[in-house]
Amino acid sequence: MGQYFKPAILDENNKVQAWTYSHEYDSGLKLMEHSWMKNPFVQAFEKQLSRSGDFYKSRVVWAGDYADEEPGVKVIDEGKEYDANIYALCNDENKINPKVTSTEDYPYIVNHTKKVFVDKNKVPDSDGWRIHPLPLLTAEGNSRGGGDYHTQNEDEVALVGSWARDVISIEKETPILTTGTMDYKEIEFLLKEEW
């Protein structure tokens, strides 16, 4: 079965503050249906993490519907109580529909929790397609369903989801320039889909 994903902004208690729905941008729900550079859905969500967005420096998770449940969190649906994961906690009350705006002038995805960043301009090209790092780095539940990013490379397996729930922003300049310190380190995002 295919796994569906919703990008979400979390507060410090893992409560969903906002999320965006891919179908409203004519994008697929599966991770590798929408995790591409210039995808309007990803760009609309990503722009919210810029200085001009509503969620600059926020905790981000690309929540899969097969991801683990939140400890002690229950929801009631049609009179039945069940354990819930972040995907299930995304509801109409906290859904946002940001305008599609290009993020090409924001090449840096910065993880302020881990003090690392990725330069999107350095993501490898594969037959004209380039994977967008943000969905894969913040994905929870990857490799549990069809349409996920699958690989045998152990380094890539470890990278996918390694930024989930961390504080993220997108920037026009490296954090070394914006913070004036050398505290941040650039990491390479070299993932390519295996056809």
Phi and psi restraints in degrees (value plus and minus 20) as a CYANA .aco file:
   2 GLY   PHI    -101.7   -61.7
   2 GLY   PSI     123.5   163.5
   3 GLN   PHI    -120.4   -80.4
   3 GLN   PSI     116.0   156.0
   4 TYR   PHI    -121.7   -81.7
   4 TYR   PSI     131.9   171.9
   5 PHE   PHI    -150.0  -110.0
   5 PHE   PSI     127.9   167.9
   6 LYS   PHI    -153.7  -113.7
   6 LYS   PSI     105.1   145.1
   7 PRO   PHI     -96.2   -56.2
   7 PRO   PSI     116.2   156.2
   8 ALA   PHI    -156.7  -116.7
   8 ALA   PSI     131.1   171.1
   9 ILE   PHI    -122.7   -82.7
   9 ILE   PSI     109.3   149.3
  10 LEU   PHI    -133.7   -93.7
  10 LEU   PSI     131.2   171.2
  11 ASP   PHI    -107.5   -67.5
  11 ASP   PSI    -195.1  -155.1
  12 GLU   PHI     -87.4   -47.4
  12 GLU   PSI     -34.9     5.1
  13 ASN   PHI    -122.7   -82.7
  13 ASN   PSI      -4.8    35.2
  14 ASN   PHI      46.1    86.1
  14 ASN   PSI       3.1    43.1
  15 LYS   PHI    -105.2   -65.2
  15 LYS   PSI     115.3   155.3
  16 VAL   PHI     -89.9   -49.9
  16 VAL   PSI     101.2   141.2
  17 GLN   PHI    -112.5   -72.5
  17 GLN   PSI     -56.4   -16.4
  18 ALA   PHI    -182.0  -142.0
  18 ALA   PSI     133.5   173.5
  19 TRP   PHI    -174.0  -134.0
  19 TRP   PSI     143.9   183.9
  20 THR   PHI    -150.3  -110.3
  20 THR   PSI     122.6   162.6
  21 TYR   PHI    -125.6   -85.6
  21 TYR   PSI     101.7   141.7
  22 SER   PHI     -82.0   -42.0
  22 SER   PSI     -56.0   -16.0
  23 HIS   PHI     -82.9   -42.9
  23 HIS   PSI     -44.1    -4.1
  24 GLU   PHI     -94.7   -54.7
  24 GLU   PSI     -25.2    14.8
  25 TYR   PHI    -138.9   -98.9
  25 TYR   PSI      -1.8    38.2
  26 ASP   PHI      36.0    76.0
  26 ASP   PSI      16.5    56.5
  27 SER   PHI    -135.4   -95.4
  27 SER   PSI     135.4   175.4
  28 GLY   PHI     -92.9   -52.9
  28 GLY   PSI     140.8   180.8
  29 LEU   PHI    -104.8   -64.8
  29 LEU   PSI     -44.5    -4.5
  30 LYS   PHI     -96.4   -56.4
  30 LYS   PSI     129.3   169.3
  31 LEU   PHI     -72.8   -32.8
  31 LEU   PSI     -71.0   -31.0
  32 MET   PHI    -105.6   -65.6
  32 MET   PSI     -14.9    25.1
  33 GLU   PHI    -104.3   -64.3
  33 GLU   PSI     -43.9    -3.9
  34 HIS   PHI    -145.2  -105.2
  34 HIS   PSI     -26.4    13.6
  35 SER   PHI    -104.3   -64.3
  35 SER   PSI      41.0    81.0
  36 TRP   PHI    -150.0  -110.0
  36 TRP   PSI     128.2   168.2
  37 MET   PHI     -77.0   -37.0
  37 MET   PSI     123.8   163.8
  38 LYS   PHI      50.6    90.6
  38 LYS   PSI     -12.9    27.1
  39 ASN   PHI     -87.1   -47.1
  39 ASN   PSI     106.9   146.9
  40 PRO   PHI     -82.2   -42.2
  40 PRO   PSI     -56.8   -16.8
  41 PHE   PHI     -83.4   -43.4
  41 PHE   PSI     -68.8   -28.8
  42 VAL   PHI     -84.5   -44.5
  42 VAL   PSI     -62.3   -22.3
  43 GLN   PHI     -84.4   -44.4
  43 GLN   PSI     -59.3   -19.3
  44 ALA   PHI     -81.8   -41.8
  44 ALA   PSI     -63.9   -23.9
  45 PHE   PHI     -89.2   -49.2
  45 PHE   PSI     -66.0   -26.0
  46 GLU   PHI     -78.4   -38.4
  46 GLU   PSI     -59.9   -19.9
  47 LYS   PHI     -80.7   -40.7
  47 LYS   PSI     -46.7    -6.7
  48 GLN   PHI     -86.1   -46.1
  48 GLN   PSI     -36.8     3.2
  49 LEU   PHI    -113.6   -73.6
  49 LEU   PSI     -15.8    24.2
  50 SER   PHI    -108.3   -68.3
  50 SER   PSI     150.3   190.3
  51 ARG   PHI     -79.3   -39.3
  51 ARG   PSI     -48.2    -8.2
  52 SER   PHI    -110.9   -70.9
  52 SER   PSI     -21.7    18.3
  53 GLY   PHI    -109.9   -69.9
  53 GLY   PSI     151.7   191.7
  54 ASP   PHI    -100.1   -60.1
  54 ASP   PSI     -33.8     6.2
  55 PHE   PHI    -150.5  -110.5
  55 PHE   PSI      21.5    61.5
  56 TYR   PHI     -79.6   -39.6
  56 TYR   PSI     113.0   153.0
  57 LYS   PHI      34.7    74.7
  57 LYS   PSI      42.0    82.0
  58 SER   PHI    -138.5   -98.5
  58 SER   PSI     142.3   182.3
  59 ARG   PHI     -99.9   -59.9
  59 ARG   PSI     105.8   145.8
  60 VAL   PHI    -140.8  -100.8
  60 VAL   PSI     120.3   160.3
  61 VAL   PHI    -162.9  -122.9
  61 VAL   PSI     114.3   154.3
  62 TRP   PHI    -113.8   -73.8
  62 TRP   PSI      73.6   113.6
  63 ALA   PHI    -104.6   -64.6
  63 ALA   PSI     100.9   140.9
  64 GLY   PHI    -110.0   -70.0
  64 GLY   PSI     129.2   169.2
  65 ASP   PHI     -95.9   -55.9
  65 ASP   PSI     -27.7    12.3
  66 TYR   PHI    -121.1   -81.1
  66 TYR   PSI     -15.7    24.3
  67 ALA   PHI     -87.1   -47.1
  67 ALA   PSI     143.3   183.3
  68 ASP   PHI     -80.9   -40.9
  68 ASP   PSI     130.5   170.5
  69 GLU   PHI     -93.6   -53.6
  69 GLU   PSI     135.7   175.7
  70 GLU   PHI     -97.0   -57.0
  70 GLU   PSI     112.5   152.5
  71 PRO   PHI     -78.6   -38.6
  71 PRO   PSI     104.9   144.9
  72 GLY   PHI      54.0    94.0
  72 GLY   PSI     -12.5    27.5
  73 VAL   PHI    -121.3   -81.3
  73 VAL   PSI     106.2   146.2
  74 LYS   PHI    -142.4  -102.4
  74 LYS   PSI     131.1   171.1
  75 VAL   PHI    -149.5  -109.5
  75 VAL   PSI     137.0   177.0
  76 ILE   PHI    -134.2   -94.2
  76 ILE   PSI     105.9   145.9
  77 ASP   PHI    -153.9  -113.9
  77 ASP   PSI     102.5   142.5
  78 GLU   PHI      31.5    71.5
  78 GLU   PSI      23.0    63.0
  79 GLY   PHI      59.8    99.8
  79 GLY   PSI     -20.9    19.1
  80 LYS   PHI    -130.3   -90.3
  80 LYS   PSI     117.3   157.3
  81 GLU   PHI    -115.5   -75.5
  81 GLU   PSI     116.2   156.2
  82 TYR   PHI    -168.9  -128.9
  82 TYR   PSI     141.9   181.9
  83 ASP   PHI     -88.3   -48.3
  83 ASP   PSI     126.2   166.2
  84 ALA   PHI    -145.7  -105.7
  84 ALA   PSI     125.0   165.0
  85 ASN   PHI    -124.7   -84.7
  85 ASN   PSI     159.4   199.4
  86 ILE   PHI     -79.2   -39.2
  86 ILE   PSI     -60.9   -20.9
  87 TYR   PHI     -74.2   -34.2
  87 TYR   PSI     -65.7   -25.7
  88 ALA   PHI     -89.0   -49.0
  88 ALA   PSI     -42.8    -2.8
  89 LEU   PHI    -105.5   -65.5
  89 LEU   PSI     -24.6    15.4
  90 CYS   PHI    -100.7   -60.7
  90 CYS   PSI      92.7   132.7
  91 ASN   PHI    -147.2  -107.2
  91 ASN   PSI     157.4   197.4
  92 ASP   PHI     -82.8   -42.8
  92 ASP   PSI     -46.1    -6.1
  93 GLU   PHI     -87.9   -47.9
  93 GLU   PSI     -48.8    -8.8
  94 ASN   PHI    -135.7   -95.7
  94 ASN   PSI      -5.0    35.0
  95 LYS   PHI    -100.6   -60.6
  95 LYS   PSI     117.8   157.8
  96 ILE   PHI    -141.0  -101.0
  96 ILE   PSI     134.6   174.6
  97 ASN   PHI    -148.9  -108.9
  97 ASN   PSI      52.0    92.0
  98 PRO   PHI     -85.7   -45.7
  98 PRO   PSI     132.5   172.5
  99 LYS   PHI     -87.0   -47.0
  99 LYS   PSI     124.1   164.1
 100 VAL   PHI     -93.2   -53.2
 100 VAL   PSI     103.2   143.2
 101 THR   PHI    -160.8  -120.8
 101 THR   PSI     116.5   156.5
 102 SER   PHI     -81.3   -41.3
 102 SER   PSI     119.9   159.9
 103 THR   PHI    -135.0   -95.0
 103 THR   PSI      -0.8    39.2
 104 GLU   PHI     -81.7   -41.7
 104 GLU   PSI     -47.9    -7.9
 105 ASP   PHI    -106.4   -66.4
 105 ASP   PSI     -10.9    29.1
 106 TYR   PHI    -140.4  -100.4
 106 TYR   PSI      56.2    96.2
 107 PRO   PHI     -96.5   -56.5
 107 PRO   PSI     -32.3     7.7
 108 TYR   PHI    -128.1   -88.1
 108 TYR   PSI     104.6   144.6
 109 ILE   PHI    -121.3   -81.3
 109 ILE   PSI     100.8   140.8
 110 VAL   PHI    -134.2   -94.2
 110 VAL   PSI     110.3   150.3
 111 ASN   PHI    -122.8   -82.8
 111 ASN   PSI      86.4   126.4
 112 HIS   PHI     -98.7   -58.7
 112 HIS   PSI     -40.6    -0.6
 113 THR   PHI     -90.4   -50.4
 113 THR   PSI     -67.5   -27.5
 114 LYS   PHI    -113.7   -73.7
 114 LYS   PSI     -28.9    11.1
 115 LYS   PHI      38.1    78.1
 115 LYS   PSI      30.4    70.4
 116 VAL   PHI    -154.2  -114.2
 116 VAL   PSI     143.3   183.3
 117 PHE   PHI    -169.5  -129.5
 117 PHE   PSI     140.7   180.7
 118 VAL   PHI    -143.2  -103.2
 118 VAL   PSI     118.5   158.5
 119 ASP   PHI    -117.5   -77.5
 119 ASP   PSI      91.7   131.7
 120 LYS   PHI     -82.6   -42.6
 120 LYS   PSI     -46.1    -6.1
 121 ASN   PHI     -86.0   -46.0
 121 ASN   PSI     -37.8     2.2
 122 LYS   PHI    -117.9   -77.9
 122 LYS   PSI     -16.9    23.1
 123 VAL   PHI     -89.2   -49.2
 123 VAL   PSI     110.7   150.7
 124 PRO   PHI     -87.5   -47.5
 124 PRO   PSI     130.0   170.0
 125 ASP   PHI    -115.1   -75.1
 125 ASP   PSI     119.1   159.1
 126 SER   PHI    -153.5  -113.5
 126 SER   PSI      80.3   120.3
 127 ASP   PHI      35.7    75.7
 127 ASP   PSI      20.2    60.2
 128 GLY   PHI      67.0   107.0
 128 GLY   PSI     -20.7    19.3
 129 TRP   PHI    -133.8   -93.8
 129 TRP   PSI     119.3   159.3
 130 ARG   PHI    -151.4  -111.4
 130 ARG   PSI     107.4   147.4
 131 ILE   PHI     -89.9   -49.9
 131 ILE   PSI     115.6   155.6
 132 HIS   PHI    -100.9   -60.9
 132 HIS   PSI     105.8   145.8
 133 PRO   PHI     -85.3   -45.3
 133 PRO   PSI     -55.1   -15.1
 134 LEU   PHI     -76.1   -36.1
 134 LEU   PSI     -71.1   -31.1
 135 PRO   PHI     -80.5   -40.5
 135 PRO   PSI     -61.8   -21.8
 136 LEU   PHI     -92.1   -52.1
 136 LEU   PSI     -60.8   -20.8
 137 LEU   PHI     -84.0   -44.0
 137 LEU   PSI     -51.9   -11.9
 138 THR   PHI    -125.0   -85.0
 138 THR   PSI     -11.3    28.7
 139 ALA   PHI     -92.2   -52.2
 139 ALA   PSI     115.0   155.0
 140 GLU   PHI    -135.2   -95.2
 140 GLU   PSI     105.5   145.5
 141 GLY   PHI      81.9   121.9
 141 GLY   PSI     -19.5    20.5
 142 ASN   PHI     -77.0   -37.0
 142 ASN   PSI     130.6   170.6
 143 SER   PHI      56.1    96.1
 143 SER   PSI      -8.1    31.9
 144 ARG   PHI    -124.2   -84.2
 144 ARG   PSI     -21.5    18.5
 145 GLY   PHI    -176.1  -136.1
 145 GLY   PSI     150.6   190.6
 146 GLY   PHI     -87.5   -47.5
 146 GLY   PSI     126.3   166.3
 147 GLY   PHI      65.6   105.6
 147 GLY   PSI     -21.1    18.9
 148 ASP   PHI    -100.7   -60.7
 148 ASP   PSI     151.6   191.6
 149 TYR   PHI    -103.6   -63.6
 149 TYR   PSI      97.9   137.9
 150 HIS   PHI    -135.1   -95.1
 150 HIS   PSI     117.8   157.8
 151 THR   PHI    -176.7  -136.7
 151 THR   PSI     137.2   177.2
 152 GLN   PHI    -118.3   -78.3
 152 GLN   PSI     -28.7    11.3
 153 ASN   PHI     -95.0   -55.0
 153 ASN   PSI      95.6   135.6
 154 GLU   PHI     -82.8   -42.8
 154 GLU   PSI     -54.4   -14.4
 155 ASP   PHI     -84.9   -44.9
 155 ASP   PSI     -60.8   -20.8
 156 GLU   PHI     -88.3   -48.3
 156 GLU   PSI     -60.1   -20.1
 157 VAL   PHI     -78.1   -38.1
 157 VAL   PSI     -63.1   -23.1
 158 ALA   PHI     -88.3   -48.3
 158 ALA   PSI     -51.0   -11.0
 159 LEU   PHI     -94.3   -54.3
 159 LEU   PSI     -60.6   -20.6
 160 VAL   PHI     -84.5   -44.5
 160 VAL   PSI     103.3   143.3
 161 GLY   PHI      64.9   104.9
 161 GLY   PSI     -22.9    17.1
 162 SER   PHI     -89.7   -49.7
 162 SER   PSI     -34.3     5.7
 163 TRP   PHI    -124.4   -84.4
 163 TRP   PSI     -17.7    22.3
 164 ALA   PHI     -76.8   -36.8
 164 ALA   PSI     109.3   149.3
 165 ARG   PHI      55.5    95.5
 165 ARG   PSI     -12.1    27.9
 166 ASP   PHI    -105.0   -65.0
 166 ASP   PSI     143.2   183.2
 167 VAL   PHI    -100.6   -60.6
 167 VAL   PSI     101.4   141.4
 168 ILE   PHI    -145.5  -105.5
 168 ILE   PSI     126.5   166.5
 169 SER   PHI    -163.1  -123.1
 169 SER   PSI     144.8   184.8
 170 ILE   PHI    -135.3   -95.3
 170 ILE   PSI     123.9   163.9
 171 GLU   PHI    -156.4  -116.4
 171 GLU   PSI     134.6   174.6
 172 LYS   PHI    -101.6   -61.6
 172 LYS   PSI     -44.9    -4.9
 173 GLU   PHI    -146.3  -106.3
 173 GLU   PSI     141.7   181.7
 174 THR   PHI     -83.6   -43.6
 174 THR   PSI     131.6   171.6
 175 PRO   PHI     -85.1   -45.1
 175 PRO   PSI     -38.6     1.4
 176 ILE   PHI     -84.7   -44.7
 176 ILE   PSI     -60.0   -20.0
 177 LEU   PHI     -95.9   -55.9
 177 LEU   PSI     -62.6   -22.6
 178 THR   PHI     -93.0   -53.0
 178 THR   PSI     -50.1   -10.1
 179 THR   PHI    -116.3   -76.3
 179 THR   PSI     -39.2     0.8
 180 GLY   PHI      54.7    94.7
 180 GLY   PSI      -5.0    35.0
 181 THR   PHI    -147.5  -107.5
 181 THR   PSI     146.5   186.5
 182 MET   PHI    -119.5   -79.5
 182 MET   PSI       0.8    40.8
 183 ASP   PHI     -87.5   -47.5
 183 ASP   PSI     -43.8    -3.8
 184 TYR   PHI    -116.4   -76.4
 184 TYR   PSI     124.3   164.3
 185 LYS   PHI    -143.0  -103.0
 185 LYS   PSI     117.3   157.3
 186 GLU   PHI    -100.6   -60.6
 186 GLU   PSI     115.7   155.7
 187 ILE   PHI    -137.0   -97.0
 187 ILE   PSI     135.1   175.1
 188 GLU   PHI    -112.5   -72.5
 188 GLU   PSI     117.9   157.9
 189 PHE   PHI    -134.5   -94.5
 189 PHE   PSI      77.9   117.9
 190 LEU   PHI    -129.4   -89.4
 190 LEU   PSI      -2.2    37.8
 191 LEU   PHI     -89.9   -49.9
 191 LEU   PSI     116.4   156.4
 192 LYS   PHI    -153.5  -113.5
 192 LYS   PSI     123.3   163.3
 193 GLU   PHI     -94.4   -54.4
 193 GLU   PSI     116.4   156.4
 194 GLU   PHI    -109.7   -69.7
 194 GLU   PSI      96.6   136.6
